[in-house]
Structures are given as C-alpha cells and as structure tokens.
Amino acid sequence: MAQRFLSLDEAAQQLGVVKDQLNALREAGKARAFRDGSSWKFKESEIERLAAEGIAELIGELQGAAD
C-alpha cells in the first residue's frame, strides 16, 4: 500500500492545531517531516501517531520548555 503524505496545512488541520504549532513540534524533533522543495510533508501515519499520543500534551511540553 502506498504511503500517503500530508502537507503542513492538511496535517495541522487534521490535528486541530495551527501550522506554527506543528512546525514547532517538527523543529523540536517531536514530529517527523520531509522536505519537499520549499514545503514540508508529513506521513499520514506520523500524524495519526501524534493524535494518539495527545497533540495538546506535546504542545504543552513545548510551551513549558519555552518558559
């Protein structure tokens, strides 16, 4: 079965977060993404993993680390 990739916009929408939050997770190494020219792509399975782990908790960890 072919692996499906989501754009940053699609992935953020599926997770219910803004693009900046998903980018922050990617930059912190909490979300794996692949560069596609000037944009980022996320495996659908990666987005499902983030949703299962609790995206709000991961974002909270990032915000706590920034304080």
C-alpha positions in Angstrom: 0.0 0.0 0.0 1.3 3.4 -0.9 2.2 5.8 1.9 0.1 9.0 1.9 1.8 12.3 2.7 0.0 15.4 4.0 1.0 19.0 3.5 1.7 21.2 6.6 -1.8 22.7 6.1 -3.5 19.3 5.8 -1.6 17.9 8.8 -2.3 20.9 11.0 -6.0 20.8 10.1 -6.3 17.1 10.8 -4.7 17.6 14.3 -6.7 20.7 15.0 -3.7 22.9 15.6 -2.2 25.9 13.8 0.7 25.5 11.4 3.1 27.3 13.7 2.4 24.8 16.4 3.0 21.8 14.1 6.2 23.5 12.8 7.4 24.0 16.4 6.9 20.2 17.1 8.8 19.4 13.9 11.7 21.7 14.9 11.8 20.2 18.4 12.0 16.7 16.9 8.6 15.6 18.2 7.1 15.3 14.7 9.0 13.8 11.7 8.5 15.5 8.4 10.1 15.5 5.0 11.3 18.5 2.9 9.5 18.7 -0.5 11.1 21.7 -2.2 10.0 24.7 -0.2 7.4 22.9 1.9 7.1 20.1 4.5 5.3 16.8 4.1 4.2 14.5 6.9 3.4 10.9 6.7 -0.2 10.2 7.5 0.9 7.6 9.9 3.0 10.2 11.7 0.0 12.5 12.1 -2.0 9.5 13.4 0.7 8.8 16.0 0.7 12.4 17.1 -3.0 12.4 17.5 -2.9 9.1 19.5 -0.1 10.5 21.8 -2.1 13.6 22.5 -1.2 16.6 20.5 -2.3 19.0 23.2 0.1 17.4 25.7 3.0 17.6 23.2 2.4 21.3 22.5 2.1 21.9 26.3 5.5 20.4 26.8 7.0 22.7 24.1 5.4 25.8 25.7 6.6 24.7 29.2 10.1 24.3 27.9 10.0 27.8 26.4 9.1 29.4 29.8 
